[in-house]
Amino acid sequence: MSELKTAVVILSDPSTGTDESVGRVLNGLAAAWDYGQVGEALVIFQGTGTRWPEKLQEAGHPVHALYQAVRDKIAVVASGGCSIAFGAKDSVADAGIETISNNKAPGTPGVASLRELTEQGYRVLTF
């Protein structure tokens, strides 16, 4: 059996301030952590999810410890075009998160390509 490869895409918007949005990022990061224990895992902040890194760096945030643990062991990236579109470009850069823009969809400066991930053998989970 080939190595298990999983990409977790965080799409939820922290600006809603709801339990649902926190639940999505918590469960997405927990899934990445879980899959990372047995194979290769990747976290992608995409869409309004690019706003999460700024929030998750706050020591008092309920998901901060999990986020830090994931960052220590698992690759974390953000969609470049989405970070621009949703006003998170600077906060993503300040968090030290690399951006990817390999899907040059018309009208965008490039967003993360989920197709390329599946072609590379990743299963893709969205939260």
Buried (B, 14 or more C-beta within 10 A) or exposed (E): EEEBBBBBBBBBBBEEEEEEBBEBBBBBBBBBBEBBEEEBBBBBBBBBBBBBBBBBBEEEBEBBEBBEBBBEEBBBBBBBBBBBBBEBBEBBBEBEBEBBBEBEEEEBBBBBBBEEBEEEEBEBBBB
